[in-house]
Amino acid sequence: MTVQTPIYMDHHATTPVHPQVLDAMLPYLKDDFGNAASRSHAFGWKAEAAVEHAREKVAALIGADPREILFTSGATESDNLAVKGAARYRKEAGTHLVVSAIEHKAVLDSAHALEAEGFEVTFLPVTQEGLVEVDAVRDALRPTTTLVSVMLANNEVGTVQPVAEIGALCRDRGVLFHTDAVQGLGRVPFDVATAHADLVSLSAHKMYGPKGIGALYVRRGRPRVRLEPLIHGGGHERGMRSGTLPVHQIVGFGAAAALAFEDLESGVEIARVRALRDRLWHGLSTRLTEVRLNGSRAHRLPNNLNVSFAFVEGEALMMAARDVAVSSGSACTSASLEPSYVLRAMGVPSEVAHSSIRFGLGRSNTEEEVDHVVDLFVEKVTQLREMSPLYEMARQGIDLGSVQWHA
Ligand SMILES: *Cc1c(COP(=O)(O)O)cnc(C)c1O
């Protein structure tokens, strides 16, 4: 059986909208186009009912009350609102924050923006396995700490963090706990009570929903979690996020959340993807030498593989294996080809980081595709190594660390 190319294995970047999700959305782009804030007619009522139904589905996915869900334009905005909104609201209580060094840029850059406003931020190192240590969080806390932000699962190396322990520690110390749960939703069990989370960022397009819609969970009850809004206006979403609600997007998010909930309940699709991921690793690691898995094997998303192929440039490998959509360990966001800050924070040497490829598996992938990807990568890595003088030297037993390089 031949496989169709290109093959999509970049599900950490985004996922396709599931057909069921699209079907749920379409009526709200056509006949049911009302504004959910229109209180005076049936068009508005219908839109509002659809939004509230979706809010229940999103809340149910993380074990929250629907009143705790605020819709945003995506997790970038949710991360900004959580970090900046909470820190600014609580600045009389303290101006110190703790965030892990491997957070998404939306958290890291929000923290940097706060530094420019006079806040102090501790960027927590991670272990070589890419894990945040609870003791490191404890040691970083100060009397002036108001917020800790540690993600549920990392988008590059797929490591799943001990959020329940970190959340419990924060609750105990009266510090707010924010977790960016985007990559873990529908893939690993998560609920706000177990995580002791006060703020949780969600995004629809990483879980088979549409782009441009996300949510922030804001815990209710005592002590109350208050935020300074980033966007002022008509007072939508309890005054914390103004703007006309994109009803069709929200409906799609709700449908995607229901799907993710079913996946977690049955476990069938998660187990299928995990088996494909393990098949991919088995193929690559048995048929090639000098491949290395980046990030913890045990505490890892079921769909993630981050592999370094020694003596091969990740970018060159991606070009050679263009039929497969993956991403490399070089920050594609900058023209400078800096090695990934996540791999760097894990202490991965820069040449190893440059040779890394992130595979993100998902619903569309099949066993035939995985086998094709293994064949293709084995062939391309072997070819690229044959052209590499470094690989030749290493094979002859020359210690590359001892080589005197000329400028
Ligand atoms: C994709 C992603 C985001 C950003 O979400 P958007 O909805 O695309 O803004 C934030 N955090 C993590 C971990 C992500 O993977």
The ligand as a MOL file (V3000), in Angstrom:
LIG
                    3D

  0  0  0     0  0            999 V3000
M  V30 BEGIN CTAB
M  V30 COUNTS 15 15 0 0 0
M  V30 BEGIN ATOM
M  V30 1 C 0.4260 26.5240 20.6060 0
M  V30 2 C 0.7160 26.8290 22.0180 0
M  V30 3 C 0.3560 28.0520 22.6030 0
M  V30 4 C -0.2670 29.1690 21.7970 0
M  V30 5 O -1.5990 28.8750 21.4830 0
M  V30 6 P -2.3620 29.6960 20.3470 0
M  V30 7 O -3.7980 29.3010 20.5680 0
M  V30 8 O -1.8150 29.2440 19.0430 0
M  V30 9 O -2.1400 31.1430 20.6160 0
M  V30 10 C 0.6240 28.2400 23.9250 0
M  V30 11 N 1.2070 27.2910 24.6540 0
M  V30 12 C 1.5690 26.1090 24.1470 0
M  V30 13 C 2.2180 25.0910 25.0210 0
M  V30 14 C 1.3430 25.8400 22.8120 0
M  V30 15 O 1.7240 24.6690 22.3020 0
M  V30 END ATOM
M  V30 BEGIN BOND
M  V30 1 1 1 2
M  V30 2 1 2 3
M  V30 3 2 2 14
M  V30 4 1 3 4
M  V30 5 2 3 10
M  V30 6 1 4 5
M  V30 7 1 5 6
M  V30 8 2 6 7
M  V30 9 1 6 8
M  V30 10 1 6 9
M  V30 11 1 10 11
M  V30 12 2 11 12
M  V30 13 1 12 13
M  V30 14 1 12 14
M  V30 15 1 14 15
M  V30 END BOND
M  V30 END CTAB
M  END
